């Protein structure tokens, strides 16, 4: 990982972060339709730097073997690498001794693991029972809504929604009206992926926990910047993905309090999740193995840990300041274009700028931007109920990472203005 050596020096030079670090992302060097690539779709997936690719390549070339099952040297090395990755990622998100990290395929699987695990039948009965209540915020990605819909149907619990106001904000007084002695779960995002809204999640989680609810935080849009410190939160479960933090696709984690994780029925059976098996019964292993059935993505776990190290080498504060400045630049420039409405312009800690216009469909804007080498996301962003509630319909979304530049923001603004001229 020799590429790491110069990273911390970059943060001492204002404006140098993106230009210096871009050389570690070869994908950004290509041209799209003859124009330099401006990759502004980071809320969907961030790109992977050379140090992360090197860590994964080293594992595959030297240590690849199945874990926890062999006495030979490669198996032991692979096991050590996997468990070191677990330890590194726990530290990265501020997990304490009372927490455990379960590797998953991403945030979606992690949230499904919680929703299924609390509603599935198991010895002693499911955690969720008929008449219980689940509160989900109205800002959520489908991955933190649909699993709870299914959990409610499975258990007989009632699903209630903490709706945002017309500006897309959540309020503590509205949550207070929903909380009852029957509230068993409160699920919330750290950042709305469709709008960029950053709710006061620490205060809302504390409010729900004080009322006796288990709390679930979707940190997918926060893990690459503004990483929540789990030890400071009233949070029982937190989910995030590797591909949102400069790591590999198909990787993620569920971090939770040990006592909360113990409540979950397994989602996947077989492999290392069992302690003992007969033809008629099985005894499950202890955490975290009990929730990690099947052969894990060991190289992916190594890659996630390398991505966390990459973020820490650069500095979280430097990344936060950089993406927030890019977002502020984009919001100001886009809002100045006649007919453009930027969603959640007040969300200054976000890296997402999502906008609508009555003069053009987002897909048409996105297609014209792509013709200029500018990659954005268009549509409902897996948050259709939120955008329907706000009355906006689908949006065009630009989202920023540490390798993006203010020149790319200027290209975005000019590209959107040109698209509207063409499409009006």
Steps between C-alpha positions, in 0.01 A plus 500: 500500500773746410236729347388590854821680590422837346129520583513684830719771347221584257267631768748773594460663158157657440341374181763231451305205633309402187776579251758305700289197578349453153813319382402214732175446307589381148135481395482879512765537230274378219300709256128452440363606162826688445480698824686452827294295743336696781371224723225654719306185591675426829184458705436190289858370498838654569806403300779281641856633552820314427582425866170316540551308176853413615378364834242278329748388236755407767245287683390321184859445384650385832240406765185381323342211690182426688496627856435348842512146357857405429816433695722577202694823471293671231176438688652645814630805310158556340330468836739752653441743213123466530493552874748789479267665249213456745702659777615790280148578381360488853755760603427707188133545595567542872367163617586420860551178690124456527459498121556238233535528122334256263619496139225518237471559126405863563263731683196333345587156636592650837162672535318189379692300758366725777140518374482127434685412817259694722186363337588138416378216718762359734515319835339724757302685232580785262602835643218674309150394595145590387412848624861618516598811304789572264584861413689570179597848388353631176847576364601139452649311211278205406753275677400654834129499426400185309665259750299665779180474296567128473593473868171663593303260280693202634457589866168681512670820615389842374728709279488876562684767301669810638421733211724796415368853453469673163874575501585136569596551866420273794392644835531366854148610592358288218693197623374565853142475373571162339688336788286283726566224754448257208782648288756225461718625211601838359685499164667811359756612243805713576457670161213476252647372177229660283519854637817535706301582814705425812255454787603554863544126528690502829219685678224297334666169580543608864136602516383161370741307721377687807150386409622139502534433127781316327668749265629435146721743303559477126847658469556416132517866394709606801771236516718661229487838675357628828533146638276457806683410821301201618620526860338845525161389364196340660512250217440125517570422133694691234533388138739614226650391166855469373421646159392832657840544669746440214484124557383201295144431391311217665641574845351654811451467870247501778645632824290463809488473872564141601173480694307625198672268253421206728130567439530434126397175338756407231422593143733238343553147626795268445876522501673667791178617665445164667665360810361147477268323253307172501252371244216642705636814667775762509659721762617839378843653553562812704517850352606609247519159327135425576398779260762432231385175340690392189846576367562874544653745256839505673673709234209741520540531875870568452407763241252668733761523773751643252239757393451602863877539536504707180237737641687530828834569327345791312308623804127496557483873572676580172260278303196650673613856431576420137171331409297757691669782307426323172138455597464867601653603165259275310193611695576868442571451131203274428255718695606797287375325185146608416254220563726285719395412855764339721368265767613550860723803426541541877679162537850649516669183631380290207692391190181474290340766278167379365284724283184518290362721226159513330671560165672163450492140615799389711582215261534748214723726710712204604537383139615843381743525790643158415562624146735752662673237716310593816360204696200569725210289627138555392172355623349426841830380651323208673303752707175536307274548807708798616501673161127432459442650846700810408315525169815517291496175308834375369807722532844553356764432766865600507707366788858572594807318628852592602632478141247743350601857416340842482570497125276195475228686692529786248465247219189361669340842535578595139383158381165530676447852362578372149265202545213729593565717197480192279198344671273801560 
